[in-house]
Amino acid sequence: MHRRLSLALLVLLAAAPALAQSAVRYQVSITNLTRAQVMTPPVVVAHAEGFALFTPGMPAPDGLRPLAEDGMTGPLVEAIADDPGVMAVAVGDSVILPGQTLTVEIEAAAPWPWFSVVGMLASTNDAFFGATSLPAPPPIIGGLGFPTSLSRRMALAFDAGTEANTESCEEIPGPPCGNPGVHHEEGAEGFISVHPGLHGGGDLDPATLDWNNPVAMIRIRRLP
């Protein structure tokens, strides 16, 4: 067993220079695990190991704020486009309904990039699901590689801390409200934290729209 594993590692190391020169395609699948929250089109980022799309306990980056408040992907994509740690960015082409899965393809010119994924929980003030620094699955070479080409991570719901959680339809972009672009900043937490869920303080019904963590499952598959 040890000899076989060592041989596989030697093959991977020998192949590394060639792998680094060619782009590799990945499928990133996001499954909505909530009962009734619609998730806005997600942003998928392939990046170097040291890049951080967001950091819990710190203020939300400027590009993340429009996504967490209104599901807008453009400002986030623009904000990270020139970051030297970012290899590629892809945006999902639709919302993700409860129980449904959306798959996004992304291509990265590196053998083992890392991935981060974010998207808004649409029937909230500023909740988003997020998973950061997921390792890319390694290749299988000559039948001697690792037993799977799939990486998996469960994603939590985070509070961006940029709006107060009023749960008022006047400030909620998703159903049943439909009011994007209206924000209540007074009383906002000011930093990213695990979202406490809905408590029925406004127009949203927790019995229908609340959730338990995790809220999404992220799967990354390396394509041949």
C-alpha positions in Angstrom: 0.0 0.0 0.0 2.8 2.5 1.0 4.7 1.6 -2.2 1.7 2.2 -4.3 0.9 5.6 -2.6 4.6 6.7 -3.0 4.5 5.8 -6.6 1.4 7.8 -7.2 2.9 10.8 -5.5 6.0 10.5 -7.6 3.9 10.5 -10.8 2.0 13.6 -9.6 5.2 15.4 -8.8 6.7 14.5 -12.2 3.6 15.7 -14.0 3.3 19.0 -12.0 5.3 21.2 -14.5 3.1 20.1 -17.4 -0.1 20.5 -15.4 0.9 24.0 -14.3 1.2 25.1 -18.0 -2.3 24.0 -19.0 -5.7 25.2 -17.9 -7.9 22.8 -16.0 -11.7 22.8 -16.1 -13.8 22.3 -12.9 -17.5 21.9 -12.2 -18.6 23.7 -9.0 -22.1 22.5 -8.0 -24.1 24.4 -5.3 -27.1 22.7 -3.7 -29.6 24.9 -1.8 -30.3 23.0 1.5 -32.9 25.5 2.9 -36.6 24.9 3.0 -37.7 28.2 1.4 -34.9 30.6 0.8 -34.0 31.4 -2.8 -30.3 31.8 -3.4 -29.2 34.4 -5.8 -26.7 33.5 -8.7 -23.5 32.6 -7.0 -20.0 33.9 -7.6 -17.3 31.2 -7.9 -13.6 32.2 -7.5 -10.5 30.1 -8.3 -7.6 31.6 -6.4 -4.2 31.1 -4.8 -3.9 29.7 -1.3 -3.5 33.1 0.5 -6.5 34.9 -1.0 -9.5 35.6 1.2 -12.8 36.4 -0.4 -14.2 37.4 3.1 -13.1 36.9 6.7 -15.6 36.2 9.5 -15.1 38.8 12.3 -14.0 41.5 9.9 -16.0 44.1 8.0 -17.5 42.9 4.7 -15.3 43.9 1.7 -16.9 46.6 -0.5 -17.5 44.2 -3.3 -19.3 41.7 -1.1 -21.8 44.2 0.3 -24.0 44.6 -2.8 -24.1 40.8 -3.1 -25.1 40.3 0.5 -27.7 43.0 0.4 -29.2 42.7 -3.1 -27.7 39.7 -4.8 -25.6 41.9 -7.2 -22.6 40.0 -8.6 -21.0 42.7 -10.7 -19.4 44.8 -8.0 -17.8 41.8 -6.4 -16.4 40.5 -9.7 -15.1 43.9 -10.5 -13.5 44.4 -7.1 -11.5 41.2 -7.2 -10.7 41.1 -11.0 -7.2 42.6 -10.6 -6.2 40.8 -7.4 -3.0 38.9 -8.1 -4.3 36.0 -6.0 -7.4 35.5 -8.2 -7.0 33.0 -11.1 -10.5 33.0 -12.5 -14.1 34.1 -11.6 -17.4 32.6 -12.8 -21.0 33.6 -12.1 -24.0 31.3 -12.0 -26.6 31.9 -14.7 -29.7 31.6 -12.4 -31.0 31.6 -8.9 -30.9 28.4 -6.9 -34.3 27.3 -5.6 -34.7 25.3 -2.4 -33.6 21.7 -2.9 -32.1 22.5 -6.3 -28.5 22.4 -7.6 -26.8 24.8 -9.9 -23.5 23.9 -11.6 -20.9 26.5 -12.7 -17.9 25.7 -14.9 -14.7 27.5 -14.3 -11.2 27.1 -15.8 -8.0 27.8 -13.9 -4.4 27.7 -15.3 -2.9 26.0 -12.3 -2.8 22.4 -11.1 -4.3 22.8 -7.7 -6.2 26.1 -7.2 -8.4 26.9 -4.2 -12.0 27.9 -4.5 -14.4 30.2 -2.7 -18.2 30.5 -3.4 -20.7 33.1 -2.2 -24.4 34.0 -2.9 -27.2 35.8 -1.2 -30.1 34.3 0.8 -32.6 36.5 -1.0 -35.3 36.8 1.6 -33.1 38.5 4.2 -31.6 41.9 4.8 -27.9 40.9 4.3 -27.4 37.2 4.7 -25.2 35.2 2.3 -23.9 31.7 2.1 -20.2 31.3 1.8 -17.4 28.7 1.7 -13.8 29.8 1.4 -10.6 28.1 0.4 -11.9 24.7 -0.8 -9.0 22.7 -2.2 -9.3 21.6 -5.8 -9.5 17.8 -6.2 -6.2 16.3 -7.4 -5.9 14.6 -10.8 -6.0 10.8 -11.3 -3.0 9.8 -13.3 -2.6 6.4 -14.8 -4.9 4.8 -12.3 -2.5 5.5 -9.5 -3.9 8.8 -8.2 -6.2 9.6 -5.4 -9.5 7.6 -5.3 -11.8 10.5 -6.1 -11.7 13.7 -8.2 -14.3 15.4 -6.0 -14.0 17.9 -3.2 -17.0 18.7 -0.9 -17.8 21.4 1.7 -20.9 22.5 3.6 -21.5 26.2 3.5 -22.9 28.3 6.4 -25.2 31.4 6.3 -23.3 34.5 7.3 -24.5 38.0 8.2 -22.6 40.6 6.3 -23.1 43.1 9.1 -23.9 45.9 6.7 -27.6 46.2 7.5 -29.8 45.8 10.6 -31.9 42.6 10.5 -35.2 44.4 10.4 -37.0 41.6 8.4 -39.1 44.4 7.0 -40.4 43.9 3.4 -39.5 47.5 2.7 -35.8 46.4 2.7 -35.9 42.8 1.4 -35.2 42.0 -2.3 -36.4 38.4 -2.4 -39.9 36.9 -2.1 -42.4 37.7 -0.8 -41.2 41.3 -0.7 -39.3 42.3 -3.9 -37.7 45.6 -2.7 -34.0 45.7 -3.7 -31.8 48.7 -3.2 -33.4 49.8 0.1 -31.1 49.4 3.1 -31.4 50.0 6.9 -27.8 50.6 8.1 -28.6 51.9 11.6 -28.0 49.1 14.0 -25.9 47.0 11.6 -23.3 44.8 13.3 -20.4 46.1 11.3 -18.6 42.8 10.8 -19.3 39.4 9.3 -20.7 36.8 11.6 -22.6 33.5 11.5 -26.2 34.6 10.8 -28.6 34.1 13.7 -31.6 33.4 11.4 -35.0 35.0 11.2 -36.9 35.8 14.4 -40.2 37.2 13.2 -39.5 40.8 14.1 -40.9 42.1 10.7 -42.8 40.8 7.7 -40.9 37.6 7.2 -42.4 34.3 8.6 -39.6 32.3 10.3 -41.8 29.2 10.2 -41.4 29.3 6.4 -38.2 31.2 5.6 -35.9 30.4 8.5 -33.1 27.9 8.2 -30.6 25.8 10.1 -26.9 25.7 9.2 -25.4 24.5 6.9 -27.5 26.1 4.1 -25.6 24.9 1.0 -23.5 22.0 -0.1 -20.5 22.8 -2.5 -19.0 20.1 -4.6 -16.0 20.6 -6.9 -15.3 18.1 -9.7 -12.2 18.1 -11.8 -13.0 17.5 -15.5 -10.9 15.4 -17.8 
